Amino acid sequence: MSPRLKISKYVIERLLKTETYETTGCLYGLMYDGTLLVIGFSLEYFENEKKTYSQLLLNLPAEVELCGVVKFCDTTTLDSKPKAILQDVDITDNPLFLIIDKDKEIKAHFLIHEKFEETSYDVFENEDIWKQFLHVRLNTILPLSCEATISGVKSVLQSKRKKIASGQVSFQINDSSVYLFGIASGVGVTGTSTEANIGDLVDSWNPEQMSKKKKYNINNVEPVSVNLVMKATKDMLSDKIVKTAVKMMTTQRKPAFCISMPLRVDTIAMVHRNTKLSELYSILVEATCRSLKLLESVLIEQLGQEGIGDGAGLRLPETFHYLSPEIGHFITRVVPKGIPDESMEKERVSLHEQLDLPLTRPMFRRGNAYIFNSPKLINPHEGIAPQNRGKIATVRGKYLYCHYMQDNFNDDGWGCAYRSMQTIFSWFKYQGFSTLDVPTHKEIQQCLVKIGDKPSSFVGSKQWIGSTEVMFCLDTLIGVQSRILFANTGSELLTYTPELIHHFQQHGSPIMIGGGVLAHTIIGVEYNEDKNETRYLILDPHYTGADELQTVLSKGWCGWKSSDFWNKTAHYNLCLPQTKPCV
């Protein structure tokens, strides 16, 4: 019997945007409760007869596997490449075959007894992914000590994977008393019932959260943390070992350079809330092995480069997790520490092309990495219920809500433009356009003094800045050009509605607006053509309270404002930061 089929809305939207035709792609998904859920796809190509999807699987969360083929054509006829892909599907006995025709109609088929049978599917809403699935993150350090050769690295890391896969590890969940460990009869669990599932366990830690209406979205993923514990080896001085005669042989070898470094294993698994803890053990083993393979590939690539063959100049591998709204699932990348993003553009372009992503903006630079457990609110506007009163254009990507009194710094009454600039700066960082940290008030003031815009006495003062100073700082610190708009009155702002919509569609960055003694951040605009009305999505930096989403939204510190929000007699300057196409 074939499984029920659900396809993530993220995947549906990406498939319908694909402009290629007569192209083959791979589908990735996971099984739960007799259901196959498709959560991702890639455009497939064979590079030097190497199946590129095999490597991509290592970048996906554990439990997500190759589940089928998608073809942009009008027929179910298979050529050799789709057949080769379908033969590699292990997650189900009935591989999935999707067809996207020229009219963008999606038809799904399961391969049953060597024949394709058309099947229906349900669209899995985006919110349900974050509500029904948990992400388990294992973060630990394993020592690496071996000869500084490709064969040496391969041998040692293969040995580590075998040791982990053979059950010689245990996993501690969330610094609790819950441990998972391998035993002869299967998997042992301490601290709770063997039949307990991961969802109920997580809910039991924060029962007060269950009574609240939690927002489930892509910027609110709280992974379950897991530690790895290696089992102790046998006592080398036990009677049995001491009484055993051992033959020893020594050989003379040429001296070799050695590698000795701590390998940080940082990996993610995606599991349904109903997954039993006894089933989680093998999932974590697979996640750990995927991470070790990614780490191995980075080390081997370096050792193959000229001048690093003896291990000199070898860089620690660094792991980053990405969760782009365009993709809807985690992608993990491991890169050599300290290598500039600019020098890895070729690899990023290849990944963009494989995932059918635009080549106009970064998605896999260091700054794009997902922010876990941020002390500041990220994208609070996403908690506002959609109203759809007209044409809407909003900020694209992640930003921090920066406001008065944050970071134990009292800027109440004078720092609103500084905070607006910090929000803009955070946007450029988390979109991958910059690697610099968000500047403090003092660093902003020092920048303006350095370029000659302010006297030295400006540093440490409580003097205001405006949109022009924001423009100077963005240009000086991160090389971002800005466009300045001037409005003599609040009413005149209405004439700029088309330009603001174009800005968010073209660049997607937050806009700083200053008028009189107040500064705000515009993160969206809406135009109702029938009523000739404009509304503005405002992020207000004058908020002085705690970073609690419910308070920020219910009190209107982030929300839609009518054109009456602007003072009819005050003049306004707007700073519109610009972006350049890049990867």
Secondary structure, DSSP 8 states (H G I E B T S, - for coil): ---EEEEEHHHHHHHHH----S-EEEEEEEEETTEEEEEEEEE--EETTEEHHHHHGGGS-BT-EEEEEEE-SS-----HHHHHHHHT--S-SS-EEEEE-TT--EEEEEEETTEEEEE--EEE-HHHHHHHEEEEEEEEEEEEEEESSHHHHHHHHHHHHHHHHTT-EEEEETTSS-EEEEETTEEEEESS-TT-BHHHHHHHH-HHHHTS----STT----EEEEEEE-----TT-HHHHTS-------------EEEEEEEEEEEEEEETT-BHHHHHHHHHHHHHHHHHHHHHHHHHHHTSTT-TTSTT---EEEEEE--TTT-S-EEEEEETT--GGGGHHHHHHHHHHTT--SSS-SSSGGGS---S-SS-B-GGGGS-----SEEEE--S--B---TTGGG---TTT-HHHHHHHHHHHHHHHTTS--S----HHHHHHHHHHTTSS-GGGTT------HHHHHHHHHHHH---EEEEEESSTGGGGGGHHHHHHHHHHT---EEEEETTEEEEEEEEEEETTTTEEEEEEE-TT--S---HHHHHHTTSEEEEEGGGS-SSS-EEEEEE------
